[in-house]
Amino acid sequence: MNQYEIWKNHPNLDAKLRAELDTLNEKQIEDAFYTNIEFGTAGMRGLLGVGCNRINVHTIRKANQGFANYINANGEEAAKRGIAIGYDNRHMSYEFAMDSAKMLAKNGIRVYVFESLRPTPELSFAVRHFNCFGGIMITASHNPKEYNGYKLYDEKGCQLVPALASQVIAEVNAIEDPLALVAECTPEQEKLITVVGKDVDEAYYAEVLKIQIHPEVEKGNMRIVFSPEHGTANIPVQEVYKRTGYNCIPVVEQCTPDPDFSNTKTPNPEELKAYELALEYAKKHEAELILVCDPDADRMGVAVLHEGEYHVLTGNQSGAVLIEYILSQYTEMGTMPENPVMFNTVVTSDLGEKIANKYGVVCEKTLTGFKFIGEKVAKYEVTREKNYVFGYEESYGSLIAPFVRDKDAPQACLMLAEAACWYQAKGKTLVDVLNECYAEHGTYEETQVAISLAGKEGAEKIQSILANLRKDVPTEIAGVKVVRVQDFDVQTDVENGVVKPLEGFVKSNVLKYYLEDGSWIAVRPSGTEPKCKFYFCVKGTDKADVKEKTVRYHEAAKEWSK
């Protein structure tokens, strides 16, 4: 209520936000002001609106002033190198981006801001292209239309890892009155802002085109329906396909940069509703492949025509297919680098690791958040101990070549199309390839259950679920013995009663249970939405076996959330 009163009576409160404030009821006031919006696995993300627990011009300015103080604390050279700024199609994204540019310039920091909306991976690329000290991306990724967000990047084009983010957060938290901050520049300060566009696009496209393994592959028999879900993937994916000769059929109704996502039920490729209009297009055009990207173009969803039906693949499945294609071709062509390494996360399926190991590729796991993969890429770029060949997360994001340090849907779309054409020439669909992987490595079914728990009470419930699991550690799940428990918060790894330290990870509120049958279940709060997420990687003898097991494990895990 103290925060509410401060905002209500502050002379600098934005007029639109003041009008909104006057309409809030008691419950809405509590949710908007009970805490300050925080950085999670993908920066600062939340509902648009008035309040210190919302995304608005004042919380964005507070974040920018804190970031500016962090930059200037790193010396004059950091300010000269500057910051690249990108933004997506969401409500207020353009305004927040321009506000950010002015806030930084006001603090003597050079800025490169895109002329119009661009994908998150291109922002990551731009940081390195201009040799910037860091970057800002205004986006809420795949969240609903009511959200927006603010991601920070380091000089390598990687999202800030906790060690760096904590320094920025300390600077942000030191700002006592965010409403006193004004985004106004002098004419001299405005000279620090450079608007960028086509030159960066061309440099980015040139690198994307280099990832092709078989540019000569026959493309004429592959019809690809593509949807950007009203987001930033529209131009880059279609442009890359045009330059490489793929037959791309865009879902026209979803190509406009609409912040309300008017022609899609959800902009999230993890949800089946995102594919509905694309499926109509695919049936009409008898397409073999459907590709759907989220609004900031870091995630790619896939559906494949197989035996007369369209099969929507999970992020684990599309990742497995990409790994099989890329690594098999590197091996056949003799282009596999020495000491190859692949990265995925602790909640990503085991199948990808098994495929990688078959080709002599080591798999290293990170916490959720592609920044941790980007951090490892940067490390090995310096040490040369290992050479990157692929990185991906279960959440539909992958990176083929690390000239970008974040998930990159345009890259993924190009490589997935190539793989589909390559296997088509051999009489196979991508589902056939996946089934062959199951036959060789074991059948897997990976699912996720996300329980939405919004507001203060929801946040407390999420903490309660994790606390109860730590208090009463499961010894069996659905009648199957738990043989190993990893706790990434207290950083212990307990296997058959033997306790070892869990090394190589920063602390994170994640629990993972390994079962006697080769399956595992993980639990963590989402870093980007008010949800508690349950991840299931179930291994079985065949598809019927894994489906039956999955149902039982889901039922058992339901008890944890009561």
C-alpha positions as CSV (number, residue, x, y, z in Angstrom):
1,M,0.0,0.0,0.0
2,N,3.0,2.3,0.6
3,Q,4.1,1.8,-3.0
4,Y,0.5,2.3,-4.2
5,E,0.2,5.6,-2.4
6,I,3.6,6.8,-3.8
7,W,2.6,6.0,-7.4
8,K,-0.9,7.4,-6.9
9,N,0.4,10.7,-5.6
10,H,3.5,11.1,-7.8
11,P,3.4,14.0,-10.3
12,N,5.4,12.1,-12.9
13,L,3.1,9.1,-13.2
14,D,2.3,8.5,-16.9
15,A,-1.2,9.8,-17.7
16,K,-2.5,6.5,-19.2
17,L,-1.1,4.6,-16.2
18,R,-2.8,7.0,-13.8
19,A,-6.1,6.4,-15.6
20,E,-5.6,2.7,-15.2
21,L,-4.6,3.0,-11.5
22,D,-8.0,4.7,-10.8
23,T,-9.8,1.6,-12.0
24,L,-8.0,-1.0,-9.9
25,N,-9.9,-2.9,-7.1
26,E,-8.2,-4.0,-3.9
27,K,-7.1,-7.4,-5.2
28,Q,-5.6,-5.8,-8.4
29,I,-3.8,-3.2,-6.3
30,E,-2.2,-5.9,-4.2
31,D,-1.0,-7.9,-7.2
32,A,0.3,-4.8,-9.0
33,F,2.3,-3.5,-5.9
34,Y,3.1,-6.4,-3.6
35,T,6.6,-6.8,-5.0
36,N,9.0,-5.3,-7.6
37,I,9.0,-7.1,-10.9
38,E,12.2,-9.3,-11.0
39,F,14.6,-10.8,-13.5
40,G,14.0,-14.5,-14.3
41,T,15.5,-17.0,-16.7
42,A,14.8,-14.6,-19.6
43,G,15.2,-11.2,-18.0
44,M,12.3,-9.1,-16.8
45,R,8.9,-10.2,-18.0
46,G,5.4,-9.5,-16.8
47,L,2.0,-8.1,-17.4
48,L,1.7,-4.7,-19.0
49,G,0.1,-2.2,-16.7
50,V,0.5,0.2,-13.8
51,G,2.5,-0.8,-10.7
52,C,6.0,-1.8,-9.6
53,N,5.1,-5.5,-10.4
54,R,4.2,-4.6,-14.0
55,I,5.9,-3.8,-17.2
56,N,5.5,0.0,-17.9
57,V,7.5,3.0,-18.8
58,H,8.6,3.6,-15.2
59,T,9.8,0.0,-14.5
60,I,11.5,0.0,-17.9
61,R,13.2,3.3,-17.1
62,K,14.3,1.9,-13.7
63,A,15.8,-1.1,-15.4
64,N,17.5,1.1,-18.0
65,Q,19.0,3.5,-15.4
66,G,20.3,0.5,-13.5
67,F,21.8,-1.0,-16.6
68,A,23.3,2.4,-17.5
69,N,24.9,2.7,-14.1
70,Y,26.3,-0.8,-14.6
71,I,27.7,0.1,-18.0
72,N,29.3,3.3,-16.8
73,A,30.8,1.4,-13.8
74,N,32.7,-0.7,-16.4
75,G,34.5,2.3,-17.7
76,E,34.5,4.8,-20.6
77,E,35.2,2.2,-23.2
78,A,32.0,0.2,-22.3
79,A,29.9,3.4,-22.9
80,K,31.7,4.1,-26.2
81,R,31.2,0.5,-27.5
82,G,27.5,1.0,-26.6
83,I,24.4,-1.1,-26.6
84,A,22.2,-2.6,-29.4
85,I,18.5,-2.5,-28.9
86,G,15.8,-4.6,-30.6
87,Y,12.1,-5.1,-30.2
88,D,9.2,-7.2,-31.3
89,N,5.5,-6.6,-32.3
90,R,4.0,-6.4,-28.9
91,H,2.1,-3.5,-27.3
92,M,4.5,-0.8,-26.2
93,S,7.6,-2.6,-27.6
94,Y,8.5,0.3,-29.9
95,E,7.9,2.9,-27.2
96,F,10.0,0.9,-24.7
97,A,12.8,0.5,-27.2
98,M,13.0,4.2,-28.0
99,D,12.6,5.1,-24.3
100,S,15.5,2.8,-23.6
101,A,17.7,4.4,-26.3
102,K,17.1,7.8,-24.8
103,M,17.7,6.7,-21.3
104,L,21.1,5.2,-22.2
105,A,22.1,8.2,-24.4
106,K,21.2,10.5,-21.6
107,N,23.8,8.6,-19.5
108,G,26.4,9.1,-22.2
109,I,26.1,5.6,-23.7
110,R,26.2,4.9,-27.5
111,V,23.1,3.2,-28.8
112,Y,22.3,1.2,-32.0
113,V,18.5,0.8,-32.2
114,F,16.7,-1.1,-35.0
115,E,14.5,0.9,-37.3
116,S,11.6,-1.6,-36.9
117,L,10.8,-4.9,-35.3
118,R,13.5,-7.6,-35.5
119,P,14.0,-11.2,-34.1
120,T,15.7,-11.8,-30.8
121,P,18.5,-13.7,-32.5
122,E,19.3,-10.8,-34.8
123,L,19.6,-8.6,-31.8
124,S,22.1,-11.1,-30.3
125,F,23.9,-11.0,-33.7
126,A,23.9,-7.2,-33.7
127,V,25.7,-7.0,-30.4
128,R,28.6,-8.9,-31.8
129,H,28.4,-7.2,-35.2
130,F,28.9,-3.7,-33.7
131,N,31.2,-5.0,-31.0
132,C,28.8,-3.6,-28.4
133,F,29.2,-3.9,-24.7
134,G,25.8,-5.4,-24.5
135,G,22.2,-5.4,-25.8
136,I,18.5,-5.0,-24.9
137,M,15.6,-6.9,-26.4
138,I,12.1,-5.7,-25.7
139,T,9.9,-8.8,-26.0
140,A,7.8,-11.3,-24.0
141,S,8.7,-14.1,-26.4
142,H,5.8,-16.6,-26.5
143,N,3.7,-15.1,-23.7
144,P,0.1,-13.9,-24.3
145,K,-0.6,-10.5,-25.6
146,E,-1.0,-8.9,-22.2
147,Y,2.7,-9.4,-21.5
148,N,5.9,-7.6,-22.5
149,G,9.5,-7.9,-21.3
150,Y,13.1,-6.7,-21.2
151,K,16.1,-9.0,-21.9
152,L,19.7,-8.0,-21.3
153,Y,22.7,-9.2,-23.2
154,D,26.4,-9.2,-22.6
155,E,29.2,-8.4,-25.1
156,K,29.1,-11.9,-26.5
157,G,25.4,-11.5,-27.5
158,C,24.4,-13.9,-24.7
159,Q,21.7,-13.1,-22.2
160,L,23.1,-12.1,-18.8
161,V,24.0,-15.0,-16.6
162,P,23.3,-14.7,-12.9
163,A,26.8,-13.4,-11.9
164,L,26.4,-10.4,-14.3
165,A,22.6,-10.0,-13.8
166,S,23.1,-9.7,-10.1
167,Q,25.3,-6.7,-10.6
168,V,22.7,-5.0,-12.8
169,I,19.9,-5.9,-10.3
170,A,21.9,-4.3,-7.5
171,E,22.1,-1.1,-9.5
172,V,18.4,-1.3,-10.4
173,N,17.4,-1.9,-6.7
174,A,19.4,1.1,-5.6
175,I,17.1,3.4,-7.5
176,E,14.6,4.6,-5.0
177,D,12.2,6.7,-7.1
178,P,11.7,5.2,-10.6
179,L,8.9,7.7,-11.3
180,A,11.4,10.5,-11.1
181,L,13.3,9.2,-14.1
182,V,12.7,11.0,-17.4
183,A,13.7,9.8,-20.8
184,E,14.8,13.1,-22.4
185,C,18.0,13.9,-24.2
186,T,19.8,17.0,-25.2
187,P,20.5,17.4,-29.0
188,E,24.1,16.4,-28.2
189,Q,23.1,13.3,-26.4
190,E,20.7,12.3,-29.2
191,K,23.8,12.1,-31.5
192,L,24.8,9.0,-29.6
193,I,21.7,7.1,-31.0
194,T,22.1,5.4,-34.4
195,V,19.2,3.8,-36.1
196,V,20.2,0.6,-37.9
197,G,18.4,-1.8,-40.3
198,K,19.2,-3.4,-43.7
199,D,23.0,-3.5,-43.3
200,V,22.6,-5.6,-40.2
201,D,19.9,-7.8,-41.9
202,E,22.2,-8.6,-44.8
203,A,25.1,-9.4,-42.5
204,Y,22.8,-11.7,-40.4
205,Y,21.4,-13.4,-43.5
206,A,24.8,-14.1,-44.9
207,E,25.7,-16.0,-41.7
208,V,22.4,-17.9,-41.7
209,L,23.0,-19.1,-45.3
210,K,26.4,-20.5,-44.3
211,I,24.8,-23.1,-42.0
212,Q,23.6,-25.2,-45.0
213,I,25.1,-28.7,-45.2
214,H,23.5,-29.7,-48.5
215,P,22.5,-26.5,-50.3
216,E,22.2,-28.6,-53.5
217,V,19.4,-30.8,-52.0
218,E,16.2,-31.2,-54.2
219,K,13.7,-28.7,-52.8
220,G,10.9,-28.8,-55.4
221,N,8.9,-31.6,-53.9
222,M,8.7,-30.1,-50.4
223,R,5.9,-27.6,-49.7
224,I,6.4,-25.7,-46.4
225,V,3.6,-23.8,-44.7
226,F,5.1,-21.2,-42.5
227,S,3.6,-18.9,-39.8
228,P,5.4,-16.2,-37.8
229,E,2.3,-16.0,-35.5
230,H,2.2,-12.2,-36.2
231,G,5.8,-11.8,-35.0
232,T,9.3,-11.0,-36.1
233,A,10.1,-14.2,-38.0
234,N,8.0,-13.2,-41.0
235,I,10.5,-11.3,-43.1
236,P,13.8,-13.1,-42.2
237,V,12.4,-16.7,-42.6
238,Q,10.7,-15.9,-45.9
239,E,13.8,-14.0,-47.1
240,V,16.1,-16.9,-46.2
241,Y,13.8,-19.4,-48.0
242,K,13.6,-17.2,-51.0
243,R,17.4,-17.0,-51.3
244,T,17.8,-20.7,-50.9
245,G,15.0,-21.8,-53.2
246,Y,12.5,-23.4,-50.8
247,N,8.8,-23.5,-51.5
248,C,7.4,-21.5,-48.7
249,I,3.7,-20.9,-48.3
250,P,3.1,-18.2,-45.7
251,V,0.0,-18.1,-43.5
252,V,-1.0,-14.7,-44.8
253,E,-3.4,-13.9,-41.9
254,Q,-0.6,-14.4,-39.4
255,C,2.1,-12.4,-41.2
256,T,1.0,-8.9,-40.0
257,P,2.8,-7.6,-36.9
258,D,-0.3,-7.6,-34.8
259,P,0.2,-7.0,-31.0
260,D,-3.2,-8.5,-30.3
261,F,-2.4,-11.8,-32.2
262,S,-5.8,-11.5,-33.7
263,N,-5.6,-14.5,-36.1
264,T,-4.1,-17.0,-33.8
265,K,-5.4,-18.5,-30.5
266,T,-1.9,-18.5,-29.1
267,P,1.5,-17.3,-30.3
268,N,3.2,-20.2,-28.4
269,P,4.5,-23.1,-30.6
270,E,4.4,-25.3,-27.5
271,E,0.6,-25.3,-27.7
272,L,-1.4,-27.1,-30.4
273,K,-3.8,-24.1,-30.8
274,A,-0.9,-22.3,-32.5
275,Y,-1.0,-24.6,-35.5
276,E,-4.7,-24.5,-36.3
277,L,-4.7,-22.0,-39.2
278,A,-1.4,-23.4,-40.5
279,L,-2.9,-26.9,-40.6
280,E,-5.8,-25.6,-42.7
281,Y,-3.3,-24.1,-45.1
282,A,-1.3,-27.4,-45.2
283,K,-4.3,-29.5,-46.0
284,K,-5.4,-27.0,-48.7
285,H,-1.9,-26.9,-50.3
286,E,-1.0,-30.6,-49.6
287,A,2.1,-29.4,-47.8
288,E,4.6,-31.9,-46.3
289,L,5.9,-29.6,-43.6
290,I,4.5,-26.9,-41.2
291,L,6.8,-24.5,-39.3
292,V,5.6,-22.1,-36.7
293,C,7.7,-19.5,-34.9
294,D,7.0,-17.5,-31.7
295,P,6.7,-13.7,-31.8
296,D,10.4,-12.9,-31.2
297,A,11.6,-15.7,-33.5
298,D,13.7,-17.7,-31.1
299,R,11.5,-20.8,-31.0
300,M,10.3,-23.0,-33.9
301,G,7.4,-25.5,-33.8
302,V,7.1,-28.3,-36.4
303,A,4.4,-30.5,-37.9
304,V,5.1,-33.2,-40.4
305,L,2.8,-35.0,-42.9
306,H,3.3,-38.7,-42.2
307,E,1.1,-41.5,-43.6
308,G,-1.6,-39.1,-44.4
309,E,-1.8,-37.2,-41.1
310,Y,0.0,-34.2,-39.6
311,H,2.1,-35.0,-36.6
312,V,3.1,-32.0,-34.4
313,L,6.6,-32.7,-32.9
314,T,7.6,-31.6,-29.5
315,G,10.8,-29.5,-29.0
316,N,12.6,-32.6,-27.8
317,Q,11.5,-34.5,-30.9
318,S,12.4,-31.8,-33.5
319,G,15.7,-31.3,-31.6
320,A,16.5,-35.1,-31.8
321,V,15.8,-35.0,-35.6
322,L,18.1,-32.0,-36.1
323,I,20.8,-33.7,-34.1
324,E,20.5,-36.9,-36.1
325,Y,20.6,-35.1,-39.4
326,I,23.4,-32.6,-38.6
327,L,25.7,-35.1,-36.9
328,S,25.2,-37.9,-39.4
329,Q,26.1,-35.6,-42.2
330,Y,29.1,-34.2,-40.5
331,T,30.2,-37.8,-39.9
332,E,29.6,-38.9,-43.5
333,M,31.3,-35.9,-45.0
334,G,34.2,-36.0,-42.6
335,T,33.6,-32.5,-41.4
336,M,33.0,-33.3,-37.7
337,P,35.3,-31.1,-35.7
338,E,37.7,-32.5,-33.1
339,N,36.3,-32.8,-29.5
340,P,32.7,-32.0,-30.6
341,V,30.3,-30.9,-27.9
342,M,26.5,-30.4,-27.8
343,F,24.6,-28.6,-25.2
344,N,21.1,-29.0,-23.7
345,T,19.4,-28.5,-20.4
346,V,18.6,-30.6,-17.3
347,V,14.9,-30.7,-18.4
348,T,15.7,-31.8,-22.0
349,S,15.1,-35.4,-23.1
350,D,17.8,-38.0,-22.8
351,L,17.3,-39.0,-26.4
352,G,19.3,-36.2,-27.9
353,E,22.3,-37.1,-25.7
354,K,22.1,-40.7,-26.8
355,I,22.1,-39.7,-30.5
356,A,25.0,-37.3,-30.0
357,N,27.0,-40.0,-28.1
358,K,26.5,-42.4,-31.0
359,Y,28.4,-39.9,-33.2
360,G,31.2,-39.3,-30.6
361,V,29.8,-36.0,-29.5
362,V,29.9,-35.1,-25.8
363,C,26.7,-33.7,-24.3
364,E,26.9,-31.0,-21.5
365,K,23.9,-30.0,-19.6
366,T,23.0,-26.6,-18.3
367,L,20.1,-25.1,-16.3
368,T,17.0,-23.8,-18.1
369,G,17.7,-20.6,-20.0
370,F,19.7,-20.4,-23.2
371,K,22.1,-17.9,-21.5
372,F,23.7,-20.9,-19.8
373,I,24.4,-22.5,-23.2
374,G,25.7,-19.2,-24.5
375,E,28.0,-19.0,-21.6
376,K,29.5,-22.4,-22.3
377,V,29.9,-21.5,-26.0
378,A,31.8,-18.4,-25.1
379,K,34.0,-20.4,-22.7
380,Y,35.0,-23.0,-25.3
381,E,35.6,-20.2,-27.8
382,V,38.4,-19.0,-25.6
383,T,39.8,-22.3,-24.3
384,R,39.4,-24.3,-27.6
385,E,39.0,-27.4,-25.5
386,K,35.8,-28.4,-27.3
387,N,34.0,-27.4,-30.5
388,Y,30.4,-26.5,-30.7
389,V,28.1,-28.6,-33.0
390,F,24.6,-28.0,-31.6
391,G,22.6,-26.6,-28.7
392,Y,18.9,-26.8,-27.9
393,E,16.2,-26.7,-25.2
394,E,13.1,-28.8,-24.8
395,S,11.1,-25.5,-25.2
396,Y,11.4,-25.5,-29.0
397,G,14.6,-23.4,-29.2
398,S,17.9,-24.4,-30.9
399,L,21.0,-22.9,-32.2
400,I,22.8,-24.4,-35.3
401,A,25.8,-22.1,-35.6
402,P,27.0,-19.9,-32.7
403,F,27.4,-16.6,-34.5
404,V,24.3,-15.9,-32.5
405,R,24.3,-16.6,-28.8
406,D,20.6,-17.3,-28.3
407,K,17.9,-19.5,-29.7
408,D,17.6,-18.8,-33.5
409,A,14.4,-19.8,-35.3
410,P,15.5,-18.6,-38.8
411,Q,18.5,-20.9,-38.5
412,A,16.3,-23.7,-37.3
413,C,13.8,-23.2,-40.0
414,L,16.5,-23.4,-42.7
415,M,18.1,-26.5,-41.3
416,L,14.8,-28.3,-40.6
417,A,13.7,-27.7,-44.2
418,E,17.0,-29.0,-45.5
419,A,16.7,-32.1,-43.4
420,A,13.1,-32.7,-44.5
421,C,14.2,-32.5,-48.2
422,W,17.2,-34.7,-47.6
423,Y,15.2,-37.5,-46.0
424,Q,12.4,-37.0,-48.5
425,A,14.8,-37.9,-51.3
426,K,15.5,-41.1,-49.4
427,G,11.8,-41.9,-49.1
428,K,11.5,-40.9,-45.5
429,T,9.6,-38.3,-43.5
430,L,11.0,-36.7,-40.3
431,V,8.7,-38.9,-38.3
432,D,10.4,-41.9,-39.9
433,V,13.7,-40.5,-38.8
434,L,12.4,-40.1,-35.3
435,N,11.0,-43.6,-35.2
436,E,14.4,-44.9,-36.3
437,C,16.0,-43.1,-33.4
438,Y,13.5,-44.7,-31.0
439,A,14.2,-48.2,-32.5
440,E,18.0,-47.6,-31.9
441,H,18.0,-45.8,-28.5
442,G,14.7,-46.7,-26.8
443,T,11.2,-45.1,-27.1
444,Y,10.7,-41.8,-25.3
445,E,7.7,-39.7,-24.5
446,E,8.4,-36.2,-23.2
447,T,5.6,-34.1,-21.7
448,Q,5.2,-31.1,-19.6
449,V,2.4,-30.0,-17.2
450,A,2.3,-26.4,-16.3
451,I,0.1,-25.3,-13.4
452,S,-0.8,-21.6,-13.6
453,L,-0.6,-19.9,-10.2
454,A,-0.9,-16.2,-10.7
455,G,-0.5,-13.4,-8.2
456,K,0.9,-13.3,-4.6
457,E,-1.1,-16.4,-3.5
458,G,0.1,-18.3,-6.6
459,A,3.8,-17.4,-6.0
460,E,3.4,-18.7,-2.4
461,K,1.8,-21.9,-3.6
462,I,4.6,-22.5,-6.0
463,Q,7.2,-22.1,-3.2
464,S,5.1,-24.4,-1.1
465,I,5.1,-27.2,-3.7
466,L,8.9,-27.2,-3.9
467,A,9.3,-26.9,-0.1
468,N,7.0,-29.9,0.5
469,L,8.9,-32.0,-2.0
470,R,12.1,-31.2,-0.2
471,K,10.6,-32.0,3.2
472,D,9.1,-35.3,2.1
473,V,11.4,-36.6,-0.6
474,P,9.6,-39.3,-2.8
475,T,11.2,-42.7,-2.6
476,E,8.9,-44.1,-5.4
477,I,6.6,-42.6,-8.0
478,A,3.7,-44.6,-9.3
479,G,5.2,-47.7,-7.8
480,V,8.6,-47.2,-9.5
481,K,11.6,-46.7,-7.3
482,V,13.4,-43.3,-7.3
483,V,17.1,-44.1,-7.6
484,R,18.5,-40.6,-7.8
485,V,17.5,-37.1,-6.7
486,Q,19.2,-33.9,-7.8
487,D,18.4,-30.7,-5.9
488,F,19.8,-27.7,-7.8
489,D,19.0,-25.3,-5.0
490,V,20.9,-27.1,-2.1
491,Q,23.2,-28.5,-4.8
492,T,23.1,-32.2,-3.8
493,D,23.1,-35.3,-6.0
494,V,21.8,-38.3,-4.0
495,E,22.1,-41.7,-5.8
496,N,21.1,-44.9,-4.0
497,G,21.6,-43.1,-0.6
498,V,25.1,-41.7,-1.5
499,V,25.2,-37.9,-1.3
500,K,27.5,-36.0,-3.6
501,P,27.8,-32.3,-4.3
502,L,26.1,-31.2,-7.5
503,E,28.8,-29.4,-9.4
504,G,28.8,-27.2,-12.4
505,F,25.5,-25.4,-11.8
506,V,24.6,-22.1,-10.1
507,K,21.8,-22.5,-7.5
508,S,18.3,-22.8,-8.9
509,N,15.0,-24.0,-7.5
510,V,14.8,-27.2,-9.5
511,L,14.3,-30.8,-8.4
512,K,14.9,-33.9,-10.6
513,Y,13.9,-37.5,-9.8
514,Y,15.5,-40.4,-11.7
515,L,13.5,-43.6,-11.8
516,E,14.5,-47.2,-11.9
517,D,13.0,-47.7,-15.4
518,G,15.2,-45.0,-17.1
519,S,12.6,-42.3,-16.8
520,W,12.9,-39.0,-14.9
521,I,10.6,-36.2,-13.6
522,A,11.7,-32.6,-12.9
523,V,9.9,-29.7,-11.1
524,R,10.7,-26.0,-11.3
525,P,9.0,-22.7,-11.2
526,S,8.8,-20.9,-14.5
527,G,11.2,-18.0,-14.8
528,T,8.9,-16.2,-17.3
529,E,5.3,-16.9,-16.3
530,P,3.4,-17.5,-13.0
531,K,3.5,-21.3,-13.4
532,C,4.9,-24.4,-11.7
533,K,6.3,-26.7,-14.4
534,F,6.5,-30.5,-14.2
535,Y,8.7,-32.2,-16.9
536,F,8.4,-35.9,-17.7
537,C,10.9,-37.9,-19.7
538,V,9.5,-41.4,-19.9
539,K,11.4,-44.3,-21.4
540,G,9.8,-47.5,-22.4
541,T,9.9,-50.5,-24.8
542,D,7.4,-49.0,-27.3
543,K,4.9,-46.2,-27.8
544,A,2.1,-48.0,-26.0
545,D,4.4,-48.7,-23.0
546,V,5.6,-45.0,-22.7
547,K,2.0,-43.7,-23.0
548,E,0.8,-46.0,-20.2
549,K,3.7,-45.0,-18.0
550,T,3.2,-41.3,-18.7
551,V,-0.4,-41.4,-17.6
552,R,0.6,-43.0,-14.3
553,Y,3.4,-40.6,-13.7
554,H,1.2,-37.6,-14.4
555,E,-1.4,-38.9,-11.9
556,A,1.3,-39.4,-9.2
557,A,2.7,-35.9,-9.8
558,K,-0.8,-34.3,-9.5
559,E,-0.7,-35.2,-5.8
560,W,2.4,-33.0,-5.4
561,S,0.5,-29.8,-6.4
562,K,-2.5,-30.3,-4.1
